[in-house]
Amino acid sequence: MGKVIGIDLGTTNSVVAYIDRGEPKIIINEEGGRVTPSVVGFSKNGERFVGDIAKRQMLINPDATIHSIKRFMGKRYKDAGNDLPLVNYKVVAARNGDCVFDVNGRMLSPQEASAMILQKLKKSAEDFLGETVSEAIITVPAHFTDRQRQATKDAGTIAGLNVLRIINEPTAAALAYLHDRRKSATIAVYDFGGGTFDISIVHIDRDLGEVRATRGNNALGGGDVDRLIIEWLIEQFKKEHGVDVSSDKVVRQRLRDAAERAKIELSSALETEIHLPFLMADAQGPRHLQCVLPRATFEALASPLFDATMEECKRALSDARLTVDQIDEVVLVGGSSRIPRVKELVREFFGRQLNQAFNPDEVVAIGAAVQAGVLEGEVKSVTLLDVTSLSLGIEVEGKRMAKLIPKNTSIPAQKVQLVSTVVDNQKTVKIHVLQGESPNADENTSLGEFELQGIEPAPRSAPRIEVKFVIDANGIVNVSARDVRSGISQQLNIQAPTGMSRLEMDRARDEATAWEKNAEHAGELKEVRFQIERQLTQIETLLREQRALLQRNDVQEADHALKRGRMALTKAQDRANLEEVHGWLRRMLLALNEKVSSNGVH
């Protein structure tokens, strides 16, 4: 097994880490940063950008820049209403009803867009480690459904990664704590990220950790806080200028960028000035936005969101059958946990000082790396037992959901349930697999359905159908059904409930591989062109400064070299031709330097 990396695939930023001599380390990306913006951009000619460059492009070309991808992973379009106001690009429904992104007419699934980010992280890891990386641990919000977990795993596959494990983000943070502390404690992991919120209660007993309960909201994060500031700014602009700019995508993107910066500044300042010159122009000329956002106003705007996280904390404690007095430490995770009012609310709720020893942007990736180290054998004696965050069951008579595996059950897990027919001589039983907490089947997430056929005729309720649920360590579900009397069985392997068929997955992976090769070739081509440009500059400098020490024919040869080099840069796109010119210029430059040196320059 080669090096296994741990990836925190975040809504706003992503981080990748690995284990070095038993200790987790953050991998530095190509731009020299520890975090990579989870943003993908496209130019008009189809060139692709990921990370910092793509984030900068959002201000001028929001239609062709995808962000907050995680909010749409494995999600049906009909369920994405709360997520759509967070983005400027076009999200539409695929033929199967899943969300897809329309980028300059090209339809891109969230899995494909996430795979582009994962490819960037994979390449950063390979450049940093100096070896090929093919295996990874990827984290997801604890409240991700089976569809969303599968979508994340599919994204890894498209990116060329063998995803060994999908683990919950607060669980990863608890692993980082477990690796660092090795003491007995009951901790609360408060994870307030860019797009999701999770709270997990974890009991640590030296080298063993056990998740007691987890709660969360996949539609509550820093992006929602930013949206409230954006709406406030739109209202301030409307009050001053009488113009509603809410429908202008470029203006909204500038407001989004300003809102994010204001939120960050208010973590250390009591007020922040927002100045956006030339926000728009009309018949009366340019219009500017300049206002002051006090921290008190910001806290009032975001108060409902902050309070919602505290309600989830209450429910998690109730699920764990614990009181706040039994919590020893609170670990903060996610960039939004830095907000002063959030810290204050968490401190008041749990009644103790917060553990801020971990970088909230990096601790999840650190925990994923610890899990990778466990699988590699580099990290010894660290075990963490996770739970399923949502109940699993089947639809029964009356369109009700019968729960087979309740939420907060330790995983891996399995459960067998006997069901029967509802009419006499029924030969077929449909097994509809559901995930969620509502007693009404229609209000839960459908994971899939299958039919058990060939049941021997019998009066209603006489046949015994054995339904078996199995949840693996990734939290991914497999279901089977068997007629006890006849032995006939059927199985539902919920491997691709995310709208991408195996054929589409193969196509996406082939495209990603081809793009990676083309990008590598383009990078090599750019490097050769850069070397030629540098050689031409050196020849020009030599002619300007040392012309008197060269013979006339030497000057003519140098002028010829400059013309040939510039011609190659203008017309040649073939790497072999450029490398030939590069080699010829190198020899020419060496010869000219030798002649200058022989004529008295040392």
Salt bridges, closest charged atoms under 4 A:
ASP20 OD2 - ARG21 NH1 3.43
ASP20 OD2 - LYS25 NZ 3.43
GLU30 OE1 - LYS120 NZ 3.11
GLU30 OE2 - LYS123 NZ 3.08
GLU31 OE2 - LYS120 NZ 2.80
GLU47 OE2 - LYS526 NZ 3.73
ASP63 OD1 - LYS249 NZ 3.02
ASP79 OD1 - LYS78 NZ 3.49
ASP83 OD1 - ARG71 NE 2.82
ASP83 OD2 - LYS75 NZ 2.81
ASP98 OD1 - ARG76 NH1 3.13
ASP98 OD1 - ARG147 NH2 2.71
ASP102 OD2 - LYS90 NZ 3.87
GLU112 OE2 - ARG507 NH2 3.44
GLU126 OE2 - LYS122 NZ 3.00
ASP127 OD2 - LYS123 NZ 2.90
GLU169 OE2 - LYS70 NZ 2.47
ASP180 OD2 - ARG181 NE 2.91
ASP207 OD1 - ARG182 NH1 3.17
ASP224 OD2 - ARG71 NH1 2.96
ASP224 OD1 - ARG227 NH2 3.84
ASP226 OD1 - LYS263 NZ 3.02
GLU231 OE2 - ARG252 NH2 3.18
GLU240 OE2 - HIS241 NE2 3.75
ASP257 OD2 - ARG261 NE 3.25
GLU260 OE2 - LYS55 NZ 3.75
ASP282 OD2 - ARG287 NH2 2.96
GLU311 OE2 - LYS314 NZ 3.23
GLU312 OE2 - ARG315 NH1 3.37
ASP319 OD2 - ARG215 NE 2.92
ASP319 OD2 - LYS407 NZ 3.53
GLU329 OE1 - ARG181 NH1 3.94
GLU329 OE2 - LYS183 NZ 3.36
GLU344 OE2 - ARG341 NH1 3.00
ASP361 OD2 - ARG338 NH1 2.85
GLU362 OE2 - ARG34 NE 2.68
GLU378 OE2 - LYS3 NZ 3.00
GLU395 OE1 - HIS432 ND1 2.67
GLU437 OE1 - LYS403 NZ 3.32
GLU449 OE1 - HIS432 NE2 3.97
GLU456 OE1 - ARG485 NE 3.91
GLU466 OE1 - ARG482 NH2 3.52
ASP506 OD1 - ARG509 NH2 2.89
GLU511 OE1 - ARG106 NH2 3.50
GLU511 OE2 - ARG507 NH1 3.09
GLU524 OE1 - ARG575 NH1 2.47
GLU540 OE2 - ARG566 NH2 2.18
ASP554 OD1 - LYS595 NZ 2.65
GLU579 OE2 - ARG575 NE 2.93
GLU580 OE2 - ARG564 NH2 3.78
